[in-house]
């Protein structure tokens, strides 16, 4: 046989199997395009010139690696569908006299065509869209259009090499399957009947235990640090539990449904239950993958959207006033004098002033007592930050008159640490009676939200403690210095204020002047000057980058979900076509057959979506705690973003159902017309 014959056969096979290969080529081209765009942005020198560009570039680099790995796994997974659907064709060619090495050459050219089309189209699409993606990224991180985009030929070569290697690995895997396969088995292909699966109770119990463990981690872990450390453990447990329960648990449920005679012996129920039962291993694999990918889309997109939308909440949590100056009691008079001097040069006066003392220390809760000091083994859920304030300064902090008078043995406490605080508060061997804020602080007023810098220590829970006098704060300060040594905190004087400057550029000029007057002269020592506008620049790069990457990777995961759904519908259609034709021949009406088809498709299609929503609901507590690490405490905002993302995803999922179900019905109907 000549080389041209193999080329023609390969091209003809791709065209003849267009229903299978066209979505595959589109998806592989899109995957190459995604990876090329992310890689181009990562190595674009202009990205490093942006505010927070180093962090942004690191995030994009990690996103590129994730996209490439996920893309490789996706191509392998989808290729498995293609090979499974074409096994009968391969077996027929071998039976007719074609040697396996000749079939290998055809597969080589098919893979070569697929790789050439995918890589070329992906790189061209990436080159065309990279400029647009760069402009979107600039908009998200708050940078102006003065930054120009540059294409990097090295990125194109690297991406081409990576996916060239992926397609080579796919080819070798295909050749292996054909080489070791029996021609008769290939000829029977997808018509090999699967035995009724046994109810594997050990696997069911493993799935229930894994899923329960993952859910328990999310519900019970309180510390944001523990939530971050255990999140991936919970993810792995949920993935394991999902696979086990779809594989074995679904069999147990279907057999239970079959045991209910009144339900089972109805035509539509009989067909759907028995059909799902006899092919549940294959179905379970696809359904669990769809469920996990759907959950990944929902968690990724809802989290990054909440971070981006909640950016202003984070900024105001860290900087309730535009400017913040921290100093010690010994330098108070000199600091205030120099701040006033700088403001006078700009013709400004401080507005919305806050002035107060503050002490923050870490402590370990043991019952109703709190202790300081370094311990090697502690439960991080019981470690928190105690933020101390003075009763006579609450009016300055809150801007409202607070009717509070504390005795020497009383403290007001707001906040929880692994549970509410009782009626007594013990620290360092001294006990105070607790006054709770209800009826004293205005409804909805949270001290931590009113205080500058409280959110910067956000990886553990925080408790606001209002003390009766400065002497008590000093005594606590002396005790924690003895416990923590050089790592101890200091009592901080804070001076917060706004100014009547509308332009952010002018406020940043004022900030630089304050820095030169206070920090560069070493007047503040270990303390500092802060400006909300200065932080906003860095937070835009961080949260904007997260948002961009979340939407990008979410789109990639969504594409994979749609693709797996499509191929699952196609493969199910080919397998069901002959079976439903037989059912019509043995006396079932066409309407009864189609009712059964519809019931089975709906069950299999929406079961992963419902399970993904359950996973999302249980993931919500731990993800909301992890968001505290980024100083986002607005759980209501995160809940709203999650619900909106879930609703949008459900609509997209339903649209995918309408499209892919038509393909399924068309395939099944090809043998059932008339």
Beta strands, then each sheet from edge to edge (+ up, - down):
strand 1: 323-327
strand 2: 351-366
strand 3: 369-371
strand 4: 383-390
strand 5: 410-414
strand 6: 424-427
strand 7: 430-436
strand 8: 461-467
strand 9: 492-498
strand 10: 529-531
sheet 1: 10+ 1- 9+ 2- 3+ 6+ 7- 5- 8+ 4+
end
